[in-house]
Amino acid sequence: MTWTSLATSVATVGNGGLATSVAQGTATITATAGTISGSATLTVTAPTLTSISVTPQTSSIALGGNQPFAATGTYSDGTKQTLTGTVTWSSSATNIATIGSGGLATSAAQGTATIAATLGPINGSATLTVTAPVLTSISVTPGAPSISLGGTQQFRATGTYSDNSTQDLTSSVTWNSLPSGVATVSAGLAGSVAVGTTSITATSGTISGSVTLTVTPAVVTAISVTPSVASIAAGTSQQFAATGTYSDGSTNDLTQTANWSSSASGIASVTAAGLASGLAQGSSIMTCGCWSSFGIGIAHRGPAELGLDLRQPREPVFRGRHDSTAAGDGHLHRRQYTRLDRRGHLEHRQSDRCQSECPGSGNRCSRR
């Protein structure tokens, strides 16, 4: 028996009678044996979907992350077609992950969900695992600090995770300073080494964050005045010296640059170079800058002699308090002095509030 197709462009047929589609259309299939034949009509329709594959087949994302999926259809004629925007997407566990019409899955909680793509009776699926949130960035605060040479600066590292949660990582990150010749850093505490700028970096795994630290020249943190106790005759003078201690521990003679003052210039005066002169009986508080102060008491030493008694406020003649706190570029000082007469009775009380600055830049003081 001989098999033939009258439209081989639509379908062909083999000797066993198996017709194979070639294109859409209609073909007449004929079987002939000798002079006898018979025929049938074969209609070839459009190819039909036979399977759907979802990719990636297995994926894992951190909580807070997303995963795009793609759907590919295989048809009866062996062709393939992208069906990502055509299929219906679904998740077997929406409490773990949801998925939109475009195939983008969004994590909701840790766990595993099956992601399915369906078109008609045909479907395909993939597995999505949601893991614990991962670190995505580190921020270091304060942002761009500046400290004086000899000072320190505490930094804080805050980690932001894939689920937008945050955590203090100051004690767990690795700290680094580049260049290390300007400042060192350990557990977030930076210590100045030299004047300049350095990058302070906090690192955890492959994630890091950094800020710039500026180290400025050392500043005066205290002034000591010598001598601390002196006695002179009225009409004579006493030279005082001021020594500044800086933030880096160094010292320097500030006698010629400090701001000298007397609380009672009619009793005792002091020059810009620290030379004090006794003018009349009484008491005065001598001040060098706003860091150090001392009292001057003038008492009778004889019929023709006046004594100038210079002492720190903590001595019995002056009872006082001196508090200092950081304030901007200098120090805020609050001092209170109580002066007693020779019998121990209250004679004078004074307090002042000062903003101290670098030597030579002046002071801002209010006294009451």
QUINORHU-V616223 format. One record per residue. N is the residue number from 1. RES is the residue in three letters. SS is DSSP state (helix for helix, strand for strand, loop for the rest). PHI is phi as a letter, one per 20 degrees, with the letter a starting at -180 (NA if undefined). Layout:
# QUINORHU-V616223
{{N | RES | SS | PHI} {N | RES | SS | PHI}}
This chain:
# QUINORHU-V616223
{{1 | MET | loop | NA} {2 | THR | strand | d} {3 | TRP | strand | d} {4 | THR | strand | b} {5 | SER | strand | d} {6 | LEU | loop | e} {7 | ALA | loop | b} {8 | THR | loop | f} {9 | SER | loop | f} {10 | VAL | loop | d} {11 | ALA | strand | b} {12 | THR | strand | d} {13 | VAL | strand | c} {14 | GLY | loop | e} {15 | ASN | loop | f} {16 | GLY | loop | e} {17 | GLY | loop | n} {18 | LEU | loop | e} {19 | ALA | strand | e} {20 | THR | strand | c} {21 | SER | strand | f} {22 | VAL | loop | d} {23 | ALA | loop | b} {24 | GLN | loop | f} {25 | GLY | strand | q} {26 | THR | strand | c} {27 | ALA | strand | c} {28 | THR | strand | e} {29 | ILE | strand | d} {30 | THR | strand | c} {31 | ALA | strand | d} {32 | THR | strand | c} {33 | ALA | strand | c} {34 | GLY | loop | m} {35 | THR | loop | e} {36 | ILE | strand | d} {37 | SER | strand | b} {38 | GLY | strand | b} {39 | SER | strand | b} {40 | ALA | strand | b} {41 | THR | strand | d} {42 | LEU | strand | d} {43 | THR | strand | d} {44 | VAL | strand | d} {45 | THR | loop | e} {46 | ALA | loop | f} {47 | PRO | loop | f} {48 | THR | loop | d} {49 | LEU | strand | f} {50 | THR | strand | d} {51 | SER | strand | a} {52 | ILE | strand | c} {53 | SER | strand | d} {54 | VAL | strand | d} {55 | THR | strand | c} {56 | PRO | loop | f} {57 | GLN | loop | f} {58 | THR | strand | c} {59 | SER | strand | b} {60 | SER | strand | c} {61 | ILE | strand | c} {62 | ALA | strand | f} {63 | LEU | loop | g} {64 | GLY | loop | o} {65 | GLY | loop | e} {66 | ASN | strand | c} {67 | GLN | strand | c} {68 | PRO | strand | e} {69 | PHE | loop | d} {70 | ALA | strand | c} {71 | ALA | strand | d} {72 | THR | strand | c} {73 | GLY | strand | e} {74 | THR | strand | d} {75 | TYR | strand | d} {76 | SER | loop | f} {77 | ASP | loop | e} {78 | GLY | loop | n} {79 | THR | loop | f} {80 | LYS | strand | c} {81 | GLN | strand | b} {82 | THR | strand | f} {83 | LEU | loop | c} {84 | THR | loop | g} {85 | GLY | loop | e} {86 | THR | loop | d} {87 | VAL | loop | f} {88 | THR | strand | e} {89 | TRP | strand | e} {90 | SER | strand | b} {91 | SER | strand | c} {92 | SER | loop | f} {93 | ALA | loop | b} {94 | THR | loop | f} {95 | ASN | loop | f} {96 | ILE | loop | d} {97 | ALA | strand | b} {98 | THR | strand | d} {99 | ILE | strand | b} {100 | GLY | loop | e} {101 | SER | loop | f} {102 | GLY | loop | e} {103 | GLY | loop | n} {104 | LEU | strand | e} {105 | ALA | strand | e} {106 | THR | strand | c} {107 | SER | strand | f} {108 | ALA | loop | c} {109 | ALA | loop | a} {110 | GLN | loop | f} {111 | GLY | strand | q} {112 | THR | strand | c} {113 | ALA | strand | c} {114 | THR | strand | e} {115 | ILE | strand | d} {116 | ALA | strand | d} {117 | ALA | strand | c} {118 | THR | strand | c} {119 | LEU | strand | b} {120 | GLY | loop | m} {121 | PRO | loop | e} {122 | ILE | strand | d} {123 | ASN | strand | b} {124 | GLY | strand | b} {125 | SER | strand | b} {126 | ALA | strand | b} {127 | THR | strand | d} {128 | LEU | strand | c} {129 | THR | strand | d} {130 | VAL | strand | d} {131 | THR | strand | d} {132 | ALA | loop | f} {133 | PRO | loop | f} {134 | VAL | loop | d} {135 | LEU | strand | f} {136 | THR | strand | d} {137 | SER | strand | b} {138 | ILE | strand | c} {139 | SER | strand | d} {140 | VAL | strand | d} {141 | THR | strand | c} {142 | PRO | loop | f} {143 | GLY | loop | f} {144 | ALA | loop | b} {145 | PRO | loop | f} {146 | SER | strand | c} {147 | ILE | strand | c} {148 | SER | strand | e} {149 | LEU | loop | g} {150 | GLY | loop | o} {151 | GLY | loop | e} {152 | THR | strand | c} {153 | GLN | strand | b} {154 | GLN | strand | e} {155 | PHE | loop | d} {156 | ARG | strand | c} {157 | ALA | strand | d} {158 | THR | strand | d} {159 | GLY | strand | e} {160 | THR | strand | d} {161 | TYR | strand | d} {162 | SER | loop | f} {163 | ASP | loop | e} {164 | ASN | loop | m} {165 | SER | loop | f} {166 | THR | strand | c} {167 | GLN | strand | b} {168 | ASP | strand | f} {169 | LEU | loop | d} {170 | THR | loop | g} {171 | SER | loop | e} {172 | SER | loop | d} {173 | VAL | loop | f} {174 | THR | strand | e} {175 | TRP | strand | e} {176 | ASN | strand | b} {177 | SER | strand | c} {178 | LEU | strand | c} {179 | PRO | loop | f} {180 | SER | loop | f} {181 | GLY | loop | f} {182 | VAL | loop | e} {183 | ALA | strand | b} {184 | THR | strand | d} {185 | VAL | strand | b} {186 | SER | strand | b} {187 | ALA | loop | l} {188 | GLY | loop | n} {189 | LEU | strand | e} {190 | ALA | strand | e} {191 | GLY | strand | d} {192 | SER | strand | f} {193 | VAL | loop | c} {194 | ALA | loop | b} {195 | VAL | loop | f} {196 | GLY | strand | q} {197 | THR | strand | c} {198 | THR | strand | b} {199 | SER | strand | e} {200 | ILE | strand | e} {201 | THR | strand | c} {202 | ALA | strand | d} {203 | THR | strand | c} {204 | SER | strand | c} {205 | GLY | loop | m} {206 | THR | loop | e} {207 | ILE | strand | d} {208 | SER | strand | b} {209 | GLY | strand | b} {210 | SER | strand | b} {211 | VAL | strand | c} {212 | THR | strand | d} {213 | LEU | strand | d} {214 | THR | strand | d} {215 | VAL | strand | d} {216 | THR | strand | e} {217 | PRO | loop | g} {218 | ALA | loop | f} {219 | VAL | loop | d} {220 | VAL | strand | f} {221 | THR | strand | d} {222 | ALA | strand | b} {223 | ILE | strand | c} {224 | SER | strand | d} {225 | VAL | strand | d} {226 | THR | strand | c} {227 | PRO | loop | f} {228 | SER | loop | e} {229 | VAL | loop | c} {230 | ALA | strand | b} {231 | SER | strand | c} {232 | ILE | strand | c} {233 | ALA | strand | f} {234 | ALA | loop | g} {235 | GLY | loop | n} {236 | THR | loop | d} {237 | SER | strand | c} {238 | GLN | strand | c} {239 | GLN | strand | e} {240 | PHE | loop | d} {241 | ALA | strand | c} {242 | ALA | strand | d} {243 | THR | strand | d} {244 | GLY | strand | e} {245 | THR | strand | d} {246 | TYR | strand | d} {247 | SER | loop | f} {248 | ASP | loop | e} {249 | GLY | loop | n} {250 | SER | loop | f} {251 | THR | strand | c} {252 | ASN | strand | b} {253 | ASP | strand | f} {254 | LEU | loop | d} {255 | THR | loop | g} {256 | GLN | loop | e} {257 | THR | loop | d} {258 | ALA | loop | f} {259 | ASN | loop | e} {260 | TRP | strand | e} {261 | SER | strand | b} {262 | SER | strand | c} {263 | SER | loop | f} {264 | ALA | loop | c} {265 | SER | loop | f} {266 | GLY | loop | f} {267 | ILE | loop | e} {268 | ALA | strand | b} {269 | SER | strand | d} {270 | VAL | strand | b} {271 | THR | loop | e} {272 | ALA | loop | f} {273 | ALA | loop | d} {274 | GLY | loop | n} {275 | LEU | strand | e} {276 | ALA | strand | e} {277 | SER | strand | c} {278 | GLY | strand | f} {279 | LEU | loop | d} {280 | ALA | loop | b} {281 | GLN | loop | f} {282 | GLY | strand | p} {283 | SER | strand | c} {284 | SER | strand | b} {285 | ILE | strand | d} {286 | MET | strand | e} {287 | THR | strand | c} {288 | CYS | strand | d} {289 | GLY | loop | m} {290 | CYS | loop | c} {291 | TRP | loop | e} {292 | SER | strand | c} {293 | SER | strand | b} {294 | PHE | strand | b} {295 | GLY | strand | d} {296 | ILE | strand | c} {297 | GLY | strand | d} {298 | ILE | strand | d} {299 | ALA | strand | c} {300 | HIS | strand | f} {301 | ARG | strand | d} {302 | GLY | strand | r} {303 | PRO | loop | g} {304 | ALA | loop | c} {305 | GLU | strand | c} {306 | LEU | strand | d} {307 | GLY | strand | d} {308 | LEU | strand | d} {309 | ASP | strand | d} {310 | LEU | strand | d} {311 | ARG | strand | b} {312 | GLN | strand | f} {313 | PRO | loop | g} {314 | ARG | loop | f} {315 | GLU | loop | f} {316 | PRO | loop | g} {317 | VAL | loop | f} {318 | PHE | strand | d} {319 | ARG | strand | d} {320 | GLY | strand | b} {321 | ARG | strand | c} {322 | HIS | strand | c} {323 | ASP | strand | d} {324 | SER | strand | c} {325 | THR | strand | c} {326 | ALA | strand | f} {327 | ALA | strand | b} {328 | GLY | loop | m} {329 | ASP | loop | e} {330 | GLY | strand | c} {331 | HIS | strand | c} {332 | LEU | strand | e} {333 | HIS | strand | d} {334 | ARG | strand | c} {335 | ARG | strand | c} {336 | GLN | strand | c} {337 | TYR | strand | c} {338 | THR | strand | c} {339 | ARG | strand | d} {340 | LEU | strand | d} {341 | ASP | loop | e} {342 | ARG | loop | f} {343 | ARG | loop | e} {344 | GLY | loop | n} {345 | HIS | loop | e} {346 | LEU | strand | f} {347 | GLU | strand | d} {348 | HIS | strand | a} {349 | ARG | strand | c} {350 | GLN | strand | b} {351 | SER | strand | c} {352 | ASP | strand | b} {353 | ARG | strand | c} {354 | CYS | strand | c} {355 | GLN | strand | d} {356 | SER | strand | e} {357 | GLU | loop | c} {358 | CYS | loop | f} {359 | PRO | loop | g} {360 | GLY | loop | n} {361 | SER | loop | e} {362 | GLY | loop | n} {363 | ASN | loop | c} {364 | ARG | strand | c} {365 | CYS | strand | c} {366 | SER | strand | c} {367 | ARG | strand | c} {368 | ARG | loop | c}}
